[in-house]
Amino acid sequence: MGRFKTYPTNSGIKKAIKRNQVLLNGKIGKTSDFVSGGERIQLLEPLLSKPKPVIDIPLQVLFQDEYFAVINKPAGIEVSGNKKWTLENALSNHISKSNLSDALNRAQPVHRLDYPTSGVLMVAKTASMVIALSKMFERKEIQKYYLAITIGAMPSACGEIKEPVDEKPSHSTYKVIQSVASPRFAQLNLVQLEPHTGRRHQLRKHMLHIGNPILGDLLYAKENLALKGKGLYLHALKIEFKHPISNEALSISAPIHAKFSKIFTEIEP
C-alpha cells in the first residue's frame, strides 16, 4: 500500500480523510470510497494549528540512531494522547532529529505501555520506520520481556496462560525467578513475563486470572490485597529484535526501579 510520508500509519490517513484533507480524483474523499487503481489521490496541507507542547521530564535514552530510539519510560505518565503531560511531548528534549529524508519533526512511539508501567519503549524517528517497526510488532519479530512482582503462591515455576482478553485470543508465558515470604501477602514472587500477543492490559489480566495479581495493581486486584501508594510493580525489562536496516541482533534493557530491589535485595536497580 502506498502511503503519504506525512501520515505513515492507517490511523493517520483515516484522520486526514475525516478532516477532508484527501482528494480522490479532485473530489473530497471518504473512508467508504473504493480504490481499484489508477485514481489520482492528493493530500491537502493541513490548516495551521497550535503546535503540540514540549514538556521537560527526566528521560533515559537507552539507544538511538538515525532510524529509531529506545527510551526508559517512567511510571506514572501516559505515552501519548491529548493531554499536555505525555511522554510523546517530552521526546523532543531527549531524542535528536534524524538527518534522513523522511525524518519526522517529532519522534513517534510505535507501541504503548500502560500509565503505571515503566520500562523499554520504542520510538520511530522517520516515517518509513513507523511502518517498519509496526509491521515487526505485528509479525511478532520483536520479543518483549517484563519483570513483575506477583502476590500469592504461583501455580508452578513456569507456565503459560491462554485466557482470551476482550474476547480475543491471548497468550502469555511466565517464569518465577524468586519468591519471598510476606507478612501481609503471604508470598511475593519476582516473575519474568513474556506477552506473545498484544492485548490491552494483557499481563495484568492474565496474572489475576491465575490468582496472582501484580503488586500495586489497583485495577486488577483481589479484595483486600491492593497495595496503594507504591505504584504498579510491572516493568518492561527488555526487547530483543533484529535492526530493520542493518539486520544486527539487538538486546536492549531498561534499569529496574529501586522499589523492586527493596523487596528482592539480590536484584540490582
Order of alpha helices (4+ residues) and beta strands (2+ residues): alpha-beta-beta-beta-beta-beta-beta-beta-alpha-beta-beta-beta-beta-alpha-beta-beta-alpha
